[in-house]
Amino acid sequence: MTGNRTFTMIKPDAVENGHIGAILDKINAAGFKIVAMKYTQLSKRDAEAFYAIHSERPFFGELVEFMTRGPIVSAILEKDNAVEDFRALIGATNPAEAAEGTIRKLYATSIGENAVHGSDSDENAAIEGAFHFAGREIF
Ligand code: GDP
C-alpha cells in the first residue's frame, strides 16, 4: 500500500446496531474509494495480534472480548492524505469528545465501543491492511 491508503473496521457495536450502510455512506461522501472490503469475524487470536500494541493496557481484555463478539466489516480505503483525513472523519477515540458530524459522534456509544477503527499512520495502515487482506483481494 502507498501513503494514500488507510485501513478501517466497522466494529461489532456498529454492525449490531445496523449502522454499516450509514457509515459506508459517510465514507463514500467524504471521497474515499474502497479498494478492499470484507464482512468477517475476528478470532481471539486475531484480535490479540491486531491490538498487540495495547497488550499491557488495563482495557486489553475488554477490547479483545468486544472486538471478537460479532462480525465486523474491514476495508482498505484510498484518498489523498487518507490516514489523516479518515481520522478526522471518525473523530476522537472517546465519542463524548468527538466533533459534531464525525462517525464516532454519530454512531459510537463509549470509548471502548466506538464504532470504527482508523489507522494512525501510513506504516500501520500498510501493516493492518496486510493483516486482513491477501494481495489478490486488494484492488
Ligand atoms: P484509536 O486509535 O482512536 O482507535 O484509539 P487507541 O489506539 O487509543 O485505542 C484502540 C482502541 O482501544 C479504541 O478504539 C477503543 O476501542 C479501545 N479503547 C481505548 N481506550 C479504551 C478504554 O479506556 N477502555 C476500553 N474499554 N477500551 C478502550
Backbone and ligand atoms as CSV (ligand in chain L), in Angstrom:
chain,resi,resn,atom,element,x,y,z
A,1,MET,N,N,0.842,-1.206,0.000
A,1,MET,CA,C,0.000,0.000,0.000
A,1,MET,C,C,0.875,1.254,0.000
A,2,THR,N,N,0.394,2.302,-0.617
A,2,THR,CA,C,1.125,3.570,-0.641
A,2,THR,C,C,0.528,4.519,0.388
A,3,GLY,N,N,1.084,5.709,0.487
A,3,GLY,CA,C,0.674,6.677,1.510
A,3,GLY,C,C,-0.722,7.230,1.357
A,4,ASN,N,N,-1.420,6.910,0.275
A,4,ASN,CA,C,-2.781,7.434,0.120
A,4,ASN,C,C,-3.838,6.393,0.502
A,5,ARG,N,N,-3.441,5.427,1.328
A,5,ARG,CA,C,-4.414,4.413,1.761
A,5,ARG,C,C,-4.464,4.310,3.276
A,6,THR,N,N,-5.638,3.935,3.775
A,6,THR,CA,C,-5.784,3.668,5.205
A,6,THR,C,C,-6.612,2.411,5.382
A,7,PHE,N,N,-6.604,1.900,6.606
A,7,PHE,CA,C,-7.351,0.681,6.913
A,7,PHE,C,C,-8.429,1.013,7.937
A,8,THR,N,N,-9.612,0.440,7.768
A,8,THR,CA,C,-10.700,0.664,8.721
A,8,THR,C,C,-11.416,-0.631,9.068
A,9,MET,N,N,-12.062,-0.644,10.238
A,9,MET,CA,C,-13.029,-1.685,10.581
A,9,MET,C,C,-14.284,-0.988,11.083
A,10,ILE,N,N,-15.446,-1.468,10.637
A,10,ILE,CA,C,-16.704,-1.120,11.291
A,10,ILE,C,C,-16.843,-2.173,12.384
A,11,LYS,N,N,-16.804,-1.720,13.646
A,11,LYS,CA,C,-16.655,-2.626,14.782
A,11,LYS,C,C,-17.982,-3.319,15.134
A,12,PRO,N,N,-17.919,-4.371,15.979
A,12,PRO,CA,C,-19.131,-5.154,16.282
A,12,PRO,C,C,-20.316,-4.341,16.787
A,13,ASP,N,N,-20.073,-3.283,17.570
A,13,ASP,CA,C,-21.199,-2.480,18.081
A,13,ASP,C,C,-21.972,-1.836,16.941
A,14,ALA,N,N,-21.257,-1.255,15.983
A,14,ALA,CA,C,-21.913,-0.565,14.870
A,14,ALA,C,C,-22.610,-1.555,13.939
A,15,VAL,N,N,-22.026,-2.747,13.781
A,15,VAL,CA,C,-22.683,-3.786,12.978
A,15,VAL,C,C,-23.974,-4.226,13.674
A,16,GLU,N,N,-23.882,-4.509,14.986
A,16,GLU,CA,C,-25.068,-4.937,15.757
A,16,GLU,C,C,-26.183,-3.898,15.687
A,17,ASN,N,N,-25.796,-2.619,15.708
A,17,ASN,CA,C,-26.788,-1.544,15.745
A,17,ASN,C,C,-27.292,-1.130,14.361
A,18,GLY,N,N,-26.866,-1.850,13.320
A,18,GLY,CA,C,-27.398,-1.607,11.977
A,18,GLY,C,C,-26.833,-0.385,11.279
A,19,HIS,N,N,-25.572,-0.010,11.612
A,19,HIS,CA,C,-25.013,1.218,11.049
A,19,HIS,C,C,-24.044,1.002,9.882
A,20,ILE,N,N,-23.940,-0.225,9.368
A,20,ILE,CA,C,-22.971,-0.448,8.275
A,20,ILE,C,C,-23.258,0.497,7.103
A,21,GLY,N,N,-24.506,0.530,6.661
A,21,GLY,CA,C,-24.855,1.323,5.475
A,21,GLY,C,C,-24.585,2.806,5.688
A,22,ALA,N,N,-24.995,3.322,6.839
A,22,ALA,CA,C,-24.809,4.756,7.111
A,22,ALA,C,C,-23.328,5.114,7.174
A,23,ILE,N,N,-22.539,4.246,7.778
A,23,ILE,CA,C,-21.095,4.531,7.889
A,23,ILE,C,C,-20.430,4.462,6.517
A,24,LEU,N,N,-20.805,3.485,5.700
A,24,LEU,CA,C,-20.227,3.414,4.343
A,24,LEU,C,C,-20.641,4.631,3.526
A,25,ASP,N,N,-21.857,5.130,3.713
A,25,ASP,CA,C,-22.297,6.354,3.036
A,25,ASP,C,C,-21.397,7.530,3.403
A,26,LYS,N,N,-21.101,7.674,4.698
A,26,LYS,CA,C,-20.237,8.772,5.150
A,26,LYS,C,C,-18.842,8.641,4.537
A,27,ILE,N,N,-18.358,7.404,4.461
A,27,ILE,CA,C,-17.022,7.163,3.908
A,27,ILE,C,C,-16.994,7.536,2.425
A,28,ASN,N,N,-18.025,7.117,1.698
A,28,ASN,CA,C,-18.096,7.466,0.271
A,28,ASN,C,C,-18.258,8.960,0.076
A,29,ALA,N,N,-19.140,9.580,0.869
A,29,ALA,CA,C,-19.404,11.021,0.720
A,29,ALA,C,C,-18.149,11.849,1.009
A,30,ALA,N,N,-17.259,11.319,1.852
A,30,ALA,CA,C,-16.028,12.036,2.182
A,30,ALA,C,C,-14.944,11.831,1.117
A,31,GLY,N,N,-15.245,11.062,0.085
A,31,GLY,CA,C,-14.325,10.936,-1.050
A,31,GLY,C,C,-13.374,9.762,-0.993
A,32,PHE,N,N,-13.625,8.825,-0.094
A,32,PHE,CA,C,-12.766,7.636,-0.040
A,32,PHE,C,C,-13.267,6.587,-1.028
A,33,LYS,N,N,-12.318,5.956,-1.705
A,33,LYS,CA,C,-12.635,4.839,-2.601
A,33,LYS,C,C,-12.316,3.533,-1.868
A,34,ILE,N,N,-13.226,2.562,-1.937
A,34,ILE,CA,C,-12.993,1.275,-1.287
A,34,ILE,C,C,-12.168,0.397,-2.228
A,35,VAL,N,N,-10.979,-0.008,-1.789
A,35,VAL,CA,C,-10.129,-0.844,-2.647
A,35,VAL,C,C,-10.042,-2.290,-2.147
A,36,ALA,N,N,-10.591,-2.538,-0.949
A,36,ALA,CA,C,-10.725,-3.905,-0.423
A,36,ALA,C,C,-11.800,-3.862,0.659
A,37,MET,N,N,-12.615,-4.931,0.738
A,37,MET,CA,C,-13.635,-4.948,1.797
A,37,MET,C,C,-14.094,-6.378,2.076
A,38,LYS,N,N,-14.333,-6.694,3.367
A,38,LYS,CA,C,-14.923,-7.992,3.706
A,38,LYS,C,C,-15.750,-7.914,4.991
A,39,TYR,N,N,-16.738,-8.799,5.065
A,39,TYR,CA,C,-17.566,-8.989,6.258
A,39,TYR,C,C,-17.034,-10.233,6.926
A,40,THR,N,N,-16.548,-10.079,8.160
A,40,THR,CA,C,-15.824,-11.185,8.779
A,40,THR,C,C,-15.920,-11.097,10.293
A,41,GLN,N,N,-15.366,-12.066,10.993
A,41,GLN,CA,C,-15.335,-12.001,12.459
A,41,GLN,C,C,-13.935,-12.345,12.930
A,42,LEU,N,N,-13.407,-11.558,13.856
A,42,LEU,CA,C,-12.073,-11.812,14.381
A,42,LEU,C,C,-12.111,-12.934,15.409
A,43,SER,N,N,-11.131,-13.802,15.368
A,43,SER,CA,C,-10.942,-14.778,16.449
A,43,SER,C,C,-10.208,-14.065,17.586
A,44,LYS,N,N,-10.152,-14.727,18.761
A,44,LYS,CA,C,-9.417,-14.150,19.893
A,44,LYS,C,C,-7.951,-13.926,19.503
A,45,ARG,N,N,-7.405,-14.899,18.804
A,45,ARG,CA,C,-6.011,-14.794,18.386
A,45,ARG,C,C,-5.796,-13.622,17.421
A,46,ASP,N,N,-6.741,-13.454,16.488
A,46,ASP,CA,C,-6.667,-12.316,15.556
A,46,ASP,C,C,-6.653,-10.995,16.314
A,47,ALA,N,N,-7.626,-10.852,17.233
A,47,ALA,CA,C,-7.778,-9.572,17.930
A,47,ALA,C,C,-6.566,-9.289,18.812
A,48,GLU,N,N,-6.055,-10.329,19.471
A,48,GLU,CA,C,-4.870,-10.134,20.320
A,48,GLU,C,C,-3.670,-9.716,19.480
A,49,ALA,N,N,-3.558,-10.260,18.279
A,49,ALA,CA,C,-2.439,-9.894,17.409
A,49,ALA,C,C,-2.634,-8.486,16.841
A,50,PHE,N,N,-3.850,-8.196,16.402
A,50,PHE,CA,C,-4.112,-6.882,15.797
A,50,PHE,C,C,-3.852,-5.766,16.803
A,51,TYR,N,N,-4.256,-5.983,18.050
A,51,TYR,CA,C,-4.131,-4.948,19.088
A,51,TYR,C,C,-2.947,-5.207,20.022
A,52,ALA,N,N,-1.957,-5.946,19.563
A,52,ALA,CA,C,-0.808,-6.324,20.405
A,52,ALA,C,C,-0.163,-5.111,21.081
A,53,ILE,N,N,-0.165,-3.983,20.399
A,53,ILE,CA,C,0.444,-2.761,20.947
A,53,ILE,C,C,-0.225,-2.329,22.260
A,54,HIS,N,N,-1.493,-2.747,22.445
A,54,HIS,CA,C,-2.229,-2.367,23.659
A,54,HIS,C,C,-2.222,-3.471,24.716
A,55,SER,N,N,-1.380,-4.506,24.536
A,55,SER,CA,C,-1.489,-5.699,25.397
A,55,SER,C,C,-1.237,-5.418,26.874
A,56,GLU,N,N,-0.507,-4.353,27.181
A,56,GLU,CA,C,-0.235,-4.036,28.595
A,56,GLU,C,C,-1.274,-3.082,29.188
A,57,ARG,N,N,-2.193,-2.608,28.353
A,57,ARG,CA,C,-3.180,-1.631,28.845
A,57,ARG,C,C,-4.265,-2.341,29.671
A,58,PRO,N,N,-4.819,-1.652,30.666
A,58,PRO,CA,C,-5.813,-2.306,31.539
A,58,PRO,C,C,-7.075,-2.753,30.805
A,59,PHE,N,N,-7.377,-2.119,29.671
A,59,PHE,CA,C,-8.607,-2.453,28.951
A,59,PHE,C,C,-8.400,-3.513,27.879
A,60,PHE,N,N,-7.202,-4.126,27.817
A,60,PHE,CA,C,-6.901,-5.047,26.719
A,60,PHE,C,C,-7.885,-6.221,26.645
A,61,GLY,N,N,-8.171,-6.838,27.787
A,61,GLY,CA,C,-9.093,-7.985,27.804
A,61,GLY,C,C,-10.472,-7.597,27.311
A,62,GLU,N,N,-10.928,-6.434,27.778
A,62,GLU,CA,C,-12.237,-5.914,27.363
A,62,GLU,C,C,-12.259,-5.625,25.851
A,63,LEU,N,N,-11.154,-5.082,25.364
A,63,LEU,CA,C,-11.048,-4.744,23.936
A,63,LEU,C,C,-11.119,-6.013,23.071
A,64,VAL,N,N,-10.393,-7.045,23.476
A,64,VAL,CA,C,-10.390,-8.301,22.714
A,64,VAL,C,C,-11.774,-8.953,22.767
A,65,GLU,N,N,-12.378,-8.950,23.956
A,65,GLU,CA,C,-13.733,-9.504,24.120
A,65,GLU,C,C,-14.717,-8.795,23.187
A,66,PHE,N,N,-14.672,-7.476,23.191
A,66,PHE,CA,C,-15.557,-6.662,22.355
A,66,PHE,C,C,-15.330,-6.924,20.861
A,67,MET,N,N,-14.082,-6.900,20.443
A,67,MET,CA,C,-13.795,-6.986,19.009
A,67,MET,C,C,-14.066,-8.367,18.414
A,68,THR,N,N,-14.236,-9.370,19.301
A,68,THR,CA,C,-14.486,-10.730,18.812
A,68,THR,C,C,-15.942,-11.161,18.985
A,69,ARG,N,N,-16.775,-10.309,19.554
A,69,ARG,CA,C,-18.112,-10.787,19.942
A,69,ARG,C,C,-19.109,-10.876,18.782
A,70,GLY,N,N,-18.763,-10.314,17.644
A,70,GLY,CA,C,-19.652,-10.385,16.491
A,70,GLY,C,C,-18.916,-9.966,15.240
A,71,PRO,N,N,-19.608,-10.010,14.095
A,71,PRO,CA,C,-18.941,-9.670,12.846
A,71,PRO,C,C,-18.534,-8.204,12.749
A,72,ILE,N,N,-17.577,-7.965,11.894
A,72,ILE,CA,C,-17.092,-6.623,11.571
A,72,ILE,C,C,-17.066,-6.485,10.052
A,73,VAL,N,N,-16.909,-5.255,9.576
A,73,VAL,CA,C,-16.573,-5.014,8.173
A,73,VAL,C,C,-15.177,-4.416,8.171
A,74,SER,N,N,-14.251,-5.032,7.457
A,74,SER,CA,C,-12.915,-4.451,7.351
A,74,SER,C,C,-12.722,-3.961,5.923
A,75,ALA,N,N,-11.960,-2.898,5.771
A,75,ALA,CA,C,-11.781,-2.316,4.434
A,75,ALA,C,C,-10.485,-1.532,4.343
A,76,ILE,N,N,-9.981,-1.453,3.127
A,76,ILE,CA,C,-8.873,-0.546,2.810
A,76,ILE,C,C,-9.462,0.573,1.958
A,77,LEU,N,N,-9.149,1.806,2.331
A,77,LEU,CA,C,-9.719,2.995,1.685
A,77,LEU,C,C,-8.616,3.819,1.040
A,78,GLU,N,N,-8.949,4.427,-0.086
A,78,GLU,CA,C,-7.974,5.214,-0.833
A,78,GLU,C,C,-8.455,6.649,-1.017
A,79,LYS,N,N,-7.549,7.574,-0.779
A,79,LYS,CA,C,-7.833,9.017,-0.942
A,79,LYS,C,C,-6.523,9.741,-0.690
A,80,ASP,N,N,-6.339,10.928,-1.262
A,80,ASP,CA,C,-5.164,11.717,-0.887
A,80,ASP,C,C,-5.204,11.939,0.616
A,81,ASN,N,N,-4.059,11.841,1.263
A,81,ASN,CA,C,-3.980,12.126,2.711
A,81,ASN,C,C,-4.930,11.231,3.527
A,82,ALA,N,N,-5.020,9.960,3.121
A,82,ALA,CA,C,-6.055,9.064,3.636
A,82,ALA,C,C,-6.038,8.904,5.159
A,83,VAL,N,N,-4.863,8.663,5.748
A,83,VAL,CA,C,-4.810,8.388,7.188
A,83,VAL,C,C,-5.344,9.564,7.995
A,84,GLU,N,N,-4.817,10.747,7.700
A,84,GLU,CA,C,-5.205,11.934,8.475
A,84,GLU,C,C,-6.671,12.303,8.217
A,85,ASP,N,N,-7.079,12.274,6.952
A,85,ASP,CA,C,-8.461,12.661,6.635
A,85,ASP,C,C,-9.461,11.671,7.234
A,86,PHE,N,N,-9.092,10.390,7.281
A,86,PHE,CA,C,-10.026,9.417,7.845
A,86,PHE,C,C,-10.114,9.571,9.366
A,87,ARG,N,N,-8.990,9.858,10.031
A,87,ARG,CA,C,-9.037,10.108,11.480
A,87,ARG,C,C,-9.934,11.314,11.769
A,88,ALA,N,N,-9.892,12.323,10.894
A,88,ALA,CA,C,-10.769,13.490,11.091
A,88,ALA,C,C,-12.230,13.090,10.896
A,89,LEU,N,N,-12.492,12.230,9.932
A,89,LEU,CA,C,-13.867,11.790,9.660
A,89,LEU,C,C,-14.438,10.960,10.815
A,90,ILE,N,N,-13.605,10.144,11.465
A,90,ILE,CA,C,-14.143,9.290,12.535
A,90,ILE,C,C,-14.219,10.015,13.875
A,91,GLY,N,N,-13.342,10.980,14.123
A,91,GLY,CA,C,-13.394,11.732,15.375
A,91,GLY,C,C,-12.606,11.078,16.496
A,92,ALA,N,N,-12.625,11.707,17.658
A,92,ALA,CA,C,-11.826,11.275,18.812
A,92,ALA,C,C,-12.211,9.873,19.271
A,93,THR,N,N,-11.243,9.190,19.900
A,93,THR,CA,C,-11.458,7.827,20.412
A,93,THR,C,C,-12.697,7.756,21.303
A,94,ASN,N,N,-12.828,8.744,22.185
A,94,ASN,CA,C,-13.991,8.808,23.067
A,94,ASN,C,C,-15.103,9.612,22.373
A,95,PRO,N,N,-16.231,8.986,22.057
A,95,PRO,CA,C,-17.279,9.712,21.313
A,95,PRO,C,C,-17.771,10.963,22.037
A,96,ALA,N,N,-17.634,10.979,23.367
A,96,ALA,CA,C,-18.051,12.170,24.124
A,96,ALA,C,C,-17.189,13.374,23.757
A,97,GLU,N,N,-15.980,13.098,23.261
A,97,GLU,CA,C,-15.061,14.181,22.883
A,97,GLU,C,C,-14.983,14.357,21.367
A,98,ALA,N,N,-15.718,13.568,20.614
A,98,ALA,CA,C,-15.639,13.619,19.147
A,98,ALA,C,C,-16.417,14.815,18.607
A,99,ALA,N,N,-15.890,15.415,17.533
A,99,ALA,CA,C,-16.532,16.591,16.935
A,99,ALA,C,C,-17.896,16.222,16.336
A,100,GLU,N,N,-18.779,17.209,16.302
A,100,GLU,CA,C,-20.104,17.027,15.683
A,100,GLU,C,C,-19.953,16.521,14.254
A,101,GLY,N,N,-20.806,15.586,13.866
A,101,GLY,CA,C,-20.816,15.114,12.482
A,101,GLY,C,C,-19.831,13.995,12.205
A,102,THR,N,N,-18.920,13.710,13.158
A,102,THR,CA,C,-17.977,12.610,12.933
A,102,THR,C,C,-18.685,11.265,13.146
A,103,ILE,N,N,-18.100,10.227,12.585
A,103,ILE,CA,C,-18.724,8.894,12.657
A,103,ILE,C,C,-18.860,8.442,14.113
A,104,ARG,N,N,-17.832,8.676,14.926
A,104,ARG,CA,C,-17.920,8.246,16.328
A,104,ARG,C,C,-18.951,9.074,17.102
A,105,LYS,N,N,-19.046,10.371,16.790
A,105,LYS,CA,C,-20.059,11.190,17.466
A,105,LYS,C,C,-21.457,10.662,17.130
A,106,LEU,N,N,-21.644,10.286,15.867
A,106,LEU,CA,C,-22.970,9.851,15.416
A,106,LEU,C,C,-23.316,8.430,15.867
A,107,TYR,N,N,-22.330,7.520,15.839
A,107,TYR,CA,C,-22.669,6.103,15.966
A,107,TYR,C,C,-21.995,5.352,17.116
A,108,ALA,N,N,-21.029,5.964,17.795
A,108,ALA,CA,C,-20.353,5.242,18.875
A,108,ALA,C,C,-21.083,5.449,20.191
A,109,THR,N,N,-20.898,4.497,21.105
A,109,THR,CA,C,-21.599,4.594,22.385
A,109,THR,C,C,-20.659,4.828,23.563
A,110,SER,N,N,-19.382,4.465,23.448
A,110,SER,CA,C,-18.443,4.648,24.568
A,110,SER,C,C,-17.013,4.647,24.029
A,111,ILE,N,N,-16.057,4.927,24.915
A,111,ILE,CA,C,-14.648,4.938,24.487
A,111,ILE,C,C,-14.204,3.560,24.007
A,112,GLY,N,N,-14.794,2.515,24.560
A,112,GLY,CA,C,-14.435,1.159,24.140
A,112,GLY,C,C,-15.200,0.757,22.896
A,113,GLU,N,N,-16.508,0.970,22.927
A,113,GLU,CA,C,-17.369,0.562,21.805
A,113,GLU,C,C,-17.579,1.784,20.908
A,114,ASN,N,N,-16.541,2.058,20.116
A,114,ASN,CA,C,-16.521,3.340,19.398
A,114,ASN,C,C,-16.693,3.208,17.879
A,115,ALA,N,N,-17.419,2.210,17.454
A,115,ALA,CA,C,-17.993,2.099,16.094
A,115,ALA,C,C,-17.011,1.808,14.958
A,116,VAL,N,N,-15.865,2.479,14.959
A,116,VAL,CA,C,-14.938,2.304,13.830
A,116,VAL,C,C,-13.484,2.357,14.282
A,117,HIS,N,N,-12.650,1.714,13.496
A,117,HIS,CA,C,-11.196,1.819,13.631
A,117,HIS,C,C,-10.666,2.617,12.453
A,118,GLY,N,N,-9.620,3.379,12.688
A,118,GLY,CA,C,-8.895,4.027,11.591
A,118,GLY,C,C,-7.414,4.009,11.902
A,119,SER,N,N,-6.588,3.608,10.952
A,119,SER,CA,C,-5.136,3.532,11.177
A,119,SER,C,C,-4.592,4.898,11.599
A,120,ASP,N,N,-3.517,4.862,12.426
A,120,ASP,CA,C,-2.970,6.132,12.917
A,120,ASP,C,C,-1.702,6.573,12.206
A,121,SER,N,N,-1.227,5.804,11.220
A,121,SER,CA,C,-0.047,6.208,10.441
A,121,SER,C,C,-0.043,5.420,9.135
A,122,ASP,N,N,0.720,5.920,8.160
A,122,ASP,CA,C,0.845,5.189,6.890
A,122,ASP,C,C,1.444,3.805,7.132
A,123,GLU,N,N,2.421,3.756,8.032
A,123,GLU,CA,C,3.084,2.479,8.307
A,123,GLU,C,C,2.079,1.477,8.886
A,124,ASN,N,N,1.291,1.911,9.857
A,124,ASN,CA,C,0.300,1.000,10.440
A,124,ASN,C,C,-0.824,0.667,9.459
A,125,ALA,N,N,-1.173,1.601,8.587
A,125,ALA,CA,C,-2.193,1.317,7.567
A,125,ALA,C,C,-1.737,0.140,6.698
A,126,ALA,N,N,-0.473,0.147,6.322
A,126,ALA,CA,C,0.057,-0.936,5.485
A,126,ALA,C,C,0.076,-2.261,6.250
A,127,ILE,N,N,0.511,-2.213,7.509
A,127,ILE,CA,C,0.575,-3.437,8.332
A,127,ILE,C,C,-0.832,-3.992,8.560
A,128,GLU,N,N,-1.767,-3.120,8.913
A,128,GLU,CA,C,-3.133,-3.555,9.228
A,128,GLU,C,C,-3.864,-4.061,7.983
A,129,GLY,N,N,-3.652,-3.390,6.861
A,129,GLY,CA,C,-4.275,-3.842,5.607
A,129,GLY,C,C,-3.776,-5.229,5.229
A,130,ALA,N,N,-2.470,-5.452,5.398
A,130,ALA,CA,C,-1.879,-6.754,5.055
A,130,ALA,C,C,-2.305,-7.835,6.050
A,131,PHE,N,N,-2.637,-7.435,7.275
A,131,PHE,CA,C,-3.122,-8.399,8.283
A,131,PHE,C,C,-4.476,-8.967,7.868
A,132,HIS,N,N,-5.313,-8.133,7.258
A,132,HIS,CA,C,-6.694,-8.516,6.939
A,132,HIS,C,C,-6.901,-9.016,5.515
A,133,PHE,N,N,-6.032,-8.607,4.582
A,133,PHE,CA,C,-6.287,-8.910,3.171
A,133,PHE,C,C,-5.058,-9.509,2.487
A,134,ALA,N,N,-5.311,-10.510,1.660
A,134,ALA,CA,C,-4.273,-11.024,0.771
A,134,ALA,C,C,-4.110,-10.037,-0.385
A,135,GLY,N,N,-2.960,-10.045,-1.001
A,135,GLY,CA,C,-2.692,-9.121,-2.106
A,135,GLY,C,C,-3.746,-9.187,-3.201
A,136,ARG,N,N,-4.240,-10.404,-3.491
A,136,ARG,CA,C,-5.209,-10.526,-4.581
A,136,ARG,C,C,-6.593,-10.003,-4.218
A,137,GLU,N,N,-6.811,-9.661,-2.930
A,137,GLU,CA,C,-8.098,-9.094,-2.502
A,137,GLU,C,C,-8.082,-7.567,-2.497
A,138,ILE,N,N,-6.942,-6.988,-2.836
A,138,ILE,CA,C,-6.794,-5.523,-2.811
A,138,ILE,C,C,-6.724,-5.016,-4.240
A,139,PHE,N,N,-7.575,-4.008,-4.571
A,139,PHE,CA,C,-7.674,-3.542,-5.956
A,139,PHE,C,C,-7.157,-2.120,-6.118
L,1,GDP,P1,P,-7.990,4.841,18.348
L,1,GDP,O1,O,-6.711,4.911,17.573
L,1,GDP,O2,O,-8.780,6.124,18.328
L,1,GDP,O3,O,-8.848,3.654,17.960
L,1,GDP,O4,O,-7.621,4.636,19.896
L,1,GDP,P2,P,-6.456,3.790,20.639
L,1,GDP,O5,O,-5.429,3.305,19.656
L,1,GDP,O6,O,-6.001,4.613,21.798
L,1,GDP,O7,O,-7.260,2.540,21.238
L,1,GDP,C1,C,-7.604,1.452,20.423
L,1,GDP,C2,C,-8.997,1.001,20.796
L,1,GDP,O8,O,-8.992,0.509,22.137
L,1,GDP,C3,C,-10.053,2.116,20.815
L,1,GDP,O9,O,-10.570,2.429,19.551
L,1,GDP,C4,C,-11.096,1.515,21.732
L,1,GDP,O10,O,-11.930,0.562,21.057
L,1,GDP,C5,C,-10.235,0.786,22.753
L,1,GDP,N1,N,-10.004,1.633,23.932
L,1,GDP,C6,C,-9.216,2.736,24.048
L,1,GDP,N2,N,-9.267,3.248,25.283
L,1,GDP,C7,C,-10.106,2.451,25.998
L,1,GDP,C8,C,-10.578,2.442,27.359
L,1,GDP,O11,O,-10.224,3.298,28.170
L,1,GDP,N3,N,-11.456,1.442,27.689
L,1,GDP,C9,C,-11.858,0.484,26.819
L,1,GDP,N4,N,-12.710,-0.464,27.226
L,1,GDP,N5,N,-11.431,0.446,25.542
L,1,GDP,C10,C,-10.581,1.416,25.120
